[in-house]
Amino acid sequence: MAKLGFFSLAIFFFFHLCLAGIADSATVTRHSKPTDFIKTSCKATRYPALCVECLSGYSRAIRQSDHQLAITALSVSLNRAKSAAAFVGKLTKVKGIKRREYQAVKDCIETMGDSVDRLGQSVRELGQLGRRSVGQDFIWHMSNVQTWVSAALTDQTTCLDGFAGRYMNGNVKNAIRRRVTHVSQVTSNALALVNRFAAKKH
């Protein structure tokens, strides 16, 4: 009987350890799923590594939601665009700036401002979409978002175009190109995720 009791006790502890291991595994899987979801979704973008880098920190909020993923991607793009616009705005005061550079910076300030406005509109429009938005209503809202994000990308490209040509080579051009190119890549990724959400929802 003593042997049988010891054997039963051993089985109990073994079974308990197995359950604990399964629970730990489930916990790890549950916590890793949001990041895995982001990594898988980012494969649809043009810059997947940047996409994962920008969005992984929001995995708990995004969870498995394509809608929340698209909103978050647009919000990140909006914040980066605001930061770039503020940076560009300071360059008009750089000492020794050339007249052509000054005008290009002024034009860039305007186009980046437009980009910020359109991304802001996109975030608000996409945020208003709920589960009840279906059919033509959903298509109309998504069309607005896609149009505004595409226009924001065009604004960013227009800013960079202003610095084209060999006469514009310099520190001002390089500084703006780095900032705005980064914003364009983030915005491109956001548009891809918006399109992905629209395609899956429609």
C-alpha contacts under 8 A as a table, 3 or more apart, distances in Angstrom:
res1	aa1	res2	aa2	distance
1	M	4	L	4.94
1	M	5	G	6.02
2	A	5	G	5.02
2	A	6	F	6.18
3	K	6	F	5.10
3	K	7	F	6.08
4	L	7	F	5.05
4	L	8	S	6.10
5	G	8	S	5.11
5	G	9	L	6.11
6	F	9	L	5.01
6	F	10	A	6.16
7	F	10	A	5.06
7	F	11	I	6.24
8	S	11	I	5.07
8	S	12	F	6.16
9	L	12	F	5.00
9	L	13	F	6.33
10	A	13	F	5.26
10	A	14	F	6.12
11	I	14	F	5.06
11	I	15	F	6.00
12	F	15	F	5.16
12	F	16	H	6.09
13	F	16	H	4.94
13	F	17	L	6.12
14	F	17	L	5.18
14	F	18	C	6.23
15	F	18	C	5.08
15	F	19	L	6.28
16	H	19	L	5.17
16	H	20	A	6.21
17	L	20	A	4.99
17	L	21	G	6.11
18	C	21	G	5.05
18	C	22	I	6.20
19	L	22	I	5.04
19	L	23	A	6.09
20	A	23	A	4.99
20	A	24	D	6.10
21	G	24	D	5.09
21	G	25	S	6.05
22	I	25	S	5.00
22	I	26	A	6.07
23	A	26	A	5.03
23	A	27	T	6.13
24	D	27	T	4.98
24	D	28	V	6.23
25	S	28	V	5.15
25	S	29	T	6.10
26	A	29	T	4.98
26	A	30	R	5.89
27	T	30	R	5.05
27	T	31	H	6.17
28	V	31	H	5.24
28	V	32	S	6.01
29	T	32	S	5.10
29	T	33	K	6.02
30	R	33	K	5.45
30	R	34	P	7.86
31	H	34	P	6.70
31	H	35	T	7.95
32	S	35	T	5.51
32	S	36	D	6.18
33	K	36	D	4.91
33	K	37	F	5.93
33	K	63	R	7.57
33	K	64	Q	7.82
34	P	37	F	4.99
34	P	38	I	6.29
34	P	59	S	5.16
34	P	60	R	6.61
34	P	62	I	6.98
34	P	63	R	4.70
34	P	64	Q	6.05
35	T	38	I	5.06
35	T	39	K	6.19
35	T	56	S	6.05
35	T	59	S	5.77
36	D	39	K	5.04
36	D	40	T	6.10
37	F	40	T	5.20
37	F	41	S	6.04
37	F	63	R	7.61
37	F	64	Q	6.28
38	I	41	S	5.05
38	I	42	C	5.93
38	I	52	V	6.44
38	I	55	L	7.19
38	I	56	S	6.86
38	I	59	S	7.34
38	I	69	L	7.81
39	K	42	C	5.18
39	K	43	K	6.69
39	K	48	P	7.75
39	K	52	V	5.87
40	T	43	K	5.54
40	T	44	A	7.91
41	S	44	A	5.95
41	S	45	T	7.88
41	S	193	L	7.42
42	C	45	T	5.32
42	C	47	Y	7.88
42	C	48	P	4.98
42	C	49	A	7.79
42	C	51	C	5.79
42	C	52	V	6.38
42	C	189	N	7.79
42	C	193	L	7.54
43	K	46	R	7.81
43	K	48	P	5.48
44	A	48	P	7.45
44	A	192	A	6.57
44	A	193	L	7.16
44	A	196	R	7.54
45	T	48	P	5.49
45	T	51	C	7.39
45	T	188	S	7.51
45	T	189	N	5.04
45	T	190	A	8.00
45	T	192	A	5.42
45	T	193	L	6.96
46	R	185	Q	7.89
46	R	188	S	7.12
46	R	189	N	6.22
46	R	192	A	7.78
47	Y	50	L	5.55
47	Y	51	C	6.16
47	Y	185	Q	6.83
47	Y	186	V	7.95
47	Y	189	N	6.51
48	P	51	C	4.83
48	P	52	V	6.21
48	P	189	N	7.73
49	A	52	V	5.29
49	A	53	E	6.19
50	L	53	E	4.95
50	L	54	C	6.08
50	L	186	V	7.35
51	C	54	C	5.27
51	C	55	L	6.17
51	C	186	V	7.03
51	C	189	N	6.41
52	V	55	L	5.30
52	V	56	S	5.54
53	E	56	S	5.85
53	E	57	G	7.84
54	C	57	G	7.12
54	C	73	A	7.90
54	C	76	V	7.32
55	L	58	Y	5.49
55	L	59	S	6.85
55	L	72	T	7.41
55	L	73	A	6.87
56	S	59	S	5.26
57	G	60	R	7.90
58	Y	61	A	5.49
58	Y	62	I	6.15
58	Y	72	T	7.71
59	S	62	I	4.99
59	S	63	R	5.67
60	R	63	R	5.34
61	A	68	Q	7.57
62	I	65	S	5.74
62	I	66	D	7.84
62	I	68	Q	5.27
62	I	69	L	5.43
62	I	72	T	7.56
65	S	68	Q	5.23
65	S	69	L	6.07
66	D	69	L	4.95
66	D	70	A	6.18
66	D	193	L	7.93
66	D	197	F	5.57
67	H	70	A	5.29
67	H	71	I	6.32
67	H	197	F	6.30
68	Q	71	I	5.05
68	Q	72	T	5.98
69	L	72	T	5.17
69	L	73	A	6.11
69	L	193	L	7.40
70	A	73	A	5.10
70	A	74	L	6.21
70	A	190	A	6.47
70	A	193	L	5.43
70	A	194	V	5.18
70	A	197	F	6.98
71	I	74	L	5.16
71	I	75	S	6.10
71	I	123	V	6.10
71	I	126	L	6.50
71	I	127	G	6.75
72	T	75	S	4.96
72	T	76	V	6.13
73	A	76	V	5.20
73	A	77	S	6.22
73	A	186	V	7.87
73	A	187	T	7.93
73	A	189	N	7.54
73	A	190	A	4.92
73	A	193	L	7.50
74	L	77	S	4.95
74	L	78	L	6.08
74	L	119	L	6.88
74	L	122	S	7.41
74	L	123	V	6.08
74	L	187	T	7.10
74	L	190	A	5.41
74	L	191	L	7.79
75	S	78	L	4.97
75	S	79	N	6.22
75	S	119	L	7.91
75	S	120	G	7.94
75	S	123	V	6.37
76	V	79	N	5.18
76	V	80	R	6.20
76	V	186	V	7.77
77	S	80	R	5.16
77	S	81	A	6.05
77	S	119	L	7.49
77	S	183	V	6.56
77	S	186	V	5.68
77	S	187	T	5.30
77	S	190	A	7.03
78	L	81	A	5.07
78	L	82	K	6.17
78	L	116	V	6.06
78	L	119	L	5.58
78	L	120	G	6.47
79	N	82	K	5.11
79	N	83	S	6.24
80	R	83	S	5.08
80	R	84	A	6.15
80	R	183	V	5.92
81	A	84	A	5.05
81	A	85	A	6.01
81	A	112	M	7.13
81	A	115	S	7.28
81	A	116	V	5.92
81	A	180	V	7.73
81	A	183	V	5.87
82	K	85	A	5.10
82	K	86	A	6.19
82	K	113	G	7.98
82	K	116	V	6.14
83	S	86	A	5.21
83	S	87	F	6.22
84	A	87	F	4.97
84	A	88	V	6.12
84	A	112	M	7.89
84	A	179	R	5.84
84	A	180	V	6.40
84	A	183	V	7.49
85	A	88	V	5.13
85	A	89	G	6.13
85	A	109	I	6.21
85	A	112	M	5.60
85	A	113	G	6.60
86	A	89	G	5.06
86	A	90	K	6.70
87	F	90	K	5.49
87	F	91	L	7.00
88	V	91	L	5.36
88	V	92	T	7.67
88	V	105	V	6.76
88	V	108	C	7.39
88	V	109	I	6.29
88	V	176	I	6.60
89	G	92	T	6.35
89	G	105	V	7.61
89	G	106	K	7.81
89	G	109	I	6.01
90	K	93	K	5.97
90	K	94	V	7.49
91	L	94	V	5.20
91	L	105	V	7.10
91	L	172	V	7.19
92	T	97	I	7.54
92	T	102	Y	5.94
92	T	105	V	6.57
92	T	106	K	7.29
93	K	97	I	7.91
94	V	97	I	5.83
97	I	101	E	6.36
97	I	102	Y	6.30
97	I	172	V	7.83
98	K	101	E	5.10
98	K	102	Y	6.03
99	R	102	Y	5.03
99	R	103	Q	6.32
100	R	103	Q	5.23
100	R	104	A	6.17
100	R	168	M	7.43
101	E	104	A	4.99
101	E	105	V	6.03
101	E	163	F	7.36
101	E	168	M	6.53
101	E	172	V	7.46
101	E	173	K	7.74
102	Y	105	V	5.10
102	Y	106	K	6.22
103	Q	106	K	5.00
103	Q	107	D	6.19
104	A	107	D	5.09
104	A	108	C	6.05
104	A	159	C	7.68
104	A	162	G	5.32
104	A	163	F	6.39
105	V	108	C	4.91
105	V	109	I	6.13
106	K	109	I	5.14
106	K	110	E	6.59
107	D	110	E	5.21
107	D	111	T	6.34
107	D	159	C	6.89
107	D	162	G	7.54
108	C	111	T	5.09
108	C	112	M	5.85
108	C	158	T	7.57
108	C	159	C	4.47
108	C	160	L	7.59
108	C	162	G	7.38
109	I	112	M	5.27
109	I	113	G	6.02
109	I	159	C	7.94
110	E	113	G	5.07
110	E	114	D	6.35
111	T	114	D	5.01
111	T	115	S	6.20
111	T	155	D	5.14
111	T	156	Q	6.78
111	T	158	T	7.07
111	T	159	C	6.16
112	M	115	S	4.80
112	M	116	V	6.18
112	M	155	D	6.31
112	M	156	Q	6.19
112	M	159	C	7.08
113	G	116	V	5.14
113	G	117	D	6.31
114	D	117	D	5.08
114	D	118	R	6.23
114	D	152	A	7.07
114	D	155	D	6.89
115	S	118	R	5.23
115	S	119	L	6.15
115	S	151	A	7.29
115	S	152	A	4.21
115	S	153	L	7.20
115	S	155	D	5.67
115	S	156	Q	6.79
116	V	119	L	5.22
116	V	120	G	6.07
116	V	152	A	7.30
117	D	120	G	5.09
117	D	121	Q	6.27
118	R	121	Q	5.00
118	R	122	S	6.18
118	R	148	W	5.27
118	R	149	V	6.56
118	R	151	A	7.32
118	R	152	A	5.90
119	L	122	S	4.93
119	L	123	V	6.25
119	L	148	W	6.70
119	L	149	V	5.98
119	L	152	A	6.50
120	G	123	V	5.22
120	G	124	R	6.36
121	Q	124	R	5.25
121	Q	125	E	6.04
121	Q	145	V	7.65
121	Q	148	W	7.39
122	S	125	E	5.09
122	S	126	L	5.98
122	S	144	N	7.45
122	S	145	V	4.80
122	S	146	Q	7.87
122	S	148	W	6.27
122	S	149	V	6.69
123	V	126	L	5.32
123	V	127	G	5.95
123	V	145	V	7.90
124	R	127	G	5.02
124	R	128	Q	6.34
125	E	128	Q	5.30
125	E	129	L	6.94
125	E	141	H	6.66
125	E	144	N	7.68
125	E	145	V	6.58
126	L	129	L	5.40
126	L	141	H	7.24
126	L	142	M	7.24
126	L	145	V	6.74
127	G	130	G	7.76
129	L	132	R	7.77
129	L	133	S	5.89
129	L	138	F	7.36
129	L	141	H	7.48
130	G	133	S	5.45
131	R	134	V	7.49
133	S	137	D	5.86
133	S	138	F	4.96
134	V	137	D	5.71
134	V	138	F	4.76
134	V	139	I	7.62
134	V	202	H	7.93
135	G	138	F	5.48
135	G	139	I	6.38
135	G	202	H	7.46
136	Q	139	I	4.96
136	Q	140	W	6.01
137	D	140	W	5.23
137	D	141	H	6.40
138	F	141	H	5.30
138	F	142	M	6.10
138	F	202	H	7.93
139	I	142	M	5.15
139	I	143	S	5.92
139	I	202	H	7.61
140	W	143	S	5.13
140	W	144	N	6.41
141	H	144	N	5.22
141	H	145	V	6.46
142	M	145	V	5.03
142	M	146	Q	6.09
142	M	198	A	6.75
143	S	146	Q	5.16
143	S	147	T	6.02
144	N	147	T	5.19
144	N	148	W	6.17
145	V	148	W	5.26
145	V	149	V	6.12
146	Q	149	V	5.30
146	Q	150	S	6.05
146	Q	191	L	6.91
146	Q	194	V	7.25
146	Q	195	N	7.40
147	T	150	S	5.23
147	T	151	A	6.15
148	W	151	A	4.98
148	W	152	A	6.11
149	V	152	A	4.93
149	V	153	L	6.32
149	V	187	T	7.40
149	V	191	L	6.37
150	S	153	L	5.13
150	S	154	T	6.37
150	S	191	L	7.35
151	A	154	T	4.94
151	A	155	D	6.22
152	A	155	D	5.03
152	A	156	Q	6.38
152	A	187	T	7.98
153	L	156	Q	5.14
153	L	157	T	6.31
153	L	184	S	6.11
153	L	187	T	6.66
153	L	188	S	7.14
154	T	157	T	5.05
154	T	158	T	6.06
155	D	158	T	5.02
155	D	159	C	6.32
156	Q	159	C	5.17
156	Q	160	L	6.63
156	Q	180	V	6.50
156	Q	181	T	7.91
156	Q	183	V	7.85
156	Q	184	S	6.34
157	T	160	L	5.18
157	T	161	D	6.16
157	T	184	S	7.62
158	T	161	D	4.97
158	T	162	G	6.50
159	C	162	G	5.50
159	C	163	F	7.54
159	C	180	V	7.97
160	L	163	F	5.59
160	L	164	A	7.11
160	L	176	I	7.77
160	L	177	R	6.42
160	L	180	V	7.38
161	D	164	A	5.26
163	F	168	M	5.58
163	F	169	N	7.82
163	F	173	K	6.19
164	A	168	M	6.48
165	G	168	M	5.75
165	G	169	N	7.44
166	R	169	N	5.60
168	M	173	K	6.66
169	N	173	K	6.18
169	N	174	N	7.57
170	G	173	K	5.48
170	G	174	N	6.30
171	N	174	N	5.09
171	N	175	A	5.98
172	V	175	A	5.25
172	V	176	I	6.24
173	K	176	I	5.30
173	K	177	R	5.94
174	N	177	R	5.06
174	N	178	R	6.21
175	A	178	R	5.44
175	A	179	R	6.55
176	I	179	R	5.25
176	I	180	V	5.91
177	R	180	V	5.34
177	R	181	T	5.62
178	R	181	T	5.41
178	R	182	H	6.26
179	R	182	H	5.35
179	R	183	V	6.44
180	V	183	V	4.97
180	V	184	S	6.10
181	T	184	S	5.00
181	T	185	Q	6.26
182	H	185	Q	5.20
182	H	186	V	6.32
183	V	186	V	5.11
183	V	187	T	6.01
184	S	187	T	5.00
184	S	188	S	5.93
185	Q	188	S	5.02
185	Q	189	N	6.27
186	V	189	N	5.16
186	V	190	A	6.26
187	T	190	A	4.91
187	T	191	L	6.19
188	S	191	L	5.18
188	S	192	A	6.32
189	N	192	A	5.07
189	N	193	L	6.33
190	A	193	L	5.15
190	A	194	V	6.14
191	L	194	V	4.93
191	L	195	N	6.10
192	A	195	N	5.10
192	A	196	R	6.11
193	L	196	R	4.85
193	L	197	F	6.12
194	V	197	F	5.14
194	V	198	A	6.18
195	N	198	A	5.01
195	N	199	A	6.09
196	R	199	A	5.17
196	R	200	K	6.23
197	F	200	K	5.25
197	F	201	K	6.00
198	A	201	K	5.20
198	A	202	H	5.85
199	A	202	H	5.39
